[in-house]
Amino acid sequence: MTKANLIDALYEKVGLSKKESSQIVELIFELIRSSLEKGGKVKISGFGNFNVRSKKVRRGRNPQTGEEIKISARSVLTFKASPVLKKALNS
């Protein structure tokens, strides 16, 4: 599913205009994005949790040359599905 699919589904099911549907979807994504950028967690009941984790600097290896390289510290986004979503997927 793409952002355009979400906009179309909102348009068809709720009856808003395409422009209003687009603005709502963009606003929701912006709220989620800004919360995650600030280091917050995003919990969507019945769906799952989004969380930002910090990874430390570590050593890695270039698989082609075998040369050791330094992998820089970074933030990664994690998602953990809720039990409700897991049950729905496995039923």
C-alpha positions in Angstrom: 0.0 0.0 0.0 1.3 3.4 -0.9 0.5 6.9 0.4 -1.7 7.4 -2.7 -3.6 4.3 -1.8 -4.2 5.6 1.7 -5.5 8.9 0.3 -7.8 7.1 -2.1 -9.1 4.8 0.6 -9.8 7.8 2.9 -11.5 9.6 0.0 -13.8 6.6 -0.8 -14.6 5.5 2.8 -15.1 8.8 4.5 -16.3 10.9 1.7 -13.8 13.8 2.0 -12.4 15.5 -1.1 -9.1 14.1 -2.5 -7.4 17.4 -1.3 -8.7 17.0 2.2 -7.8 13.3 2.3 -4.3 14.1 1.1 -3.9 16.8 3.8 -5.0 14.5 6.5 -2.6 11.7 5.5 0.3 14.2 5.2 -0.5 15.6 8.6 -0.6 12.2 10.3 2.7 11.3 8.7 4.2 14.6 9.7 3.1 14.2 13.3 4.6 10.7 13.4 7.8 11.9 11.8 8.2 14.9 14.2 7.6 12.7 17.3 10.2 10.2 16.1 12.7 12.9 15.3 12.4 14.2 18.8 13.2 10.8 20.2 9.7 9.9 21.2 7.8 6.7 20.7 4.7 6.3 18.5 2.2 3.8 19.7 -0.8 3.0 17.5 -3.2 0.8 19.5 -4.0 -2.4 17.7 -1.2 -1.8 15.2 2.2 -1.5 16.9 5.0 0.7 18.2 7.6 2.7 16.4 10.7 3.5 18.3 14.1 5.2 17.5 17.2 3.3 18.8 20.7 4.5 18.8 23.4 2.2 17.6 27.0 2.6 18.7 30.1 2.7 16.4 31.2 -0.8 15.5 33.7 -2.7 13.4 32.5 -4.4 10.3 34.1 -6.2 7.3 33.8 -5.5 3.6 32.6 -8.9 2.3 34.4 -8.4 -1.1 37.8 -7.5 0.2 37.8 -8.7 3.8 39.0 -5.3 4.9 37.9 -4.1 8.3 35.8 -0.9 8.3 34.3 1.3 10.9 30.5 1.5 10.9 29.5 4.9 12.2 27.0 5.5 15.0 23.5 6.1 13.8 19.8 6.0 14.8 17.6 3.3 13.5 13.8 3.0 13.4 12.3 -0.1 14.9 8.7 -1.4 14.7 7.1 -4.0 16.9 3.7 -5.3 15.9 1.0 -5.4 18.5 -0.5 -8.7 19.6 -3.8 -7.7 17.9 -2.0 -7.3 14.5 0.0 -10.5 14.9 -3.2 -12.4 15.6 -4.9 -10.9 12.6 -2.0 -11.8 10.4 -1.8 -15.4 11.6 -5.5 -16.3 11.6 
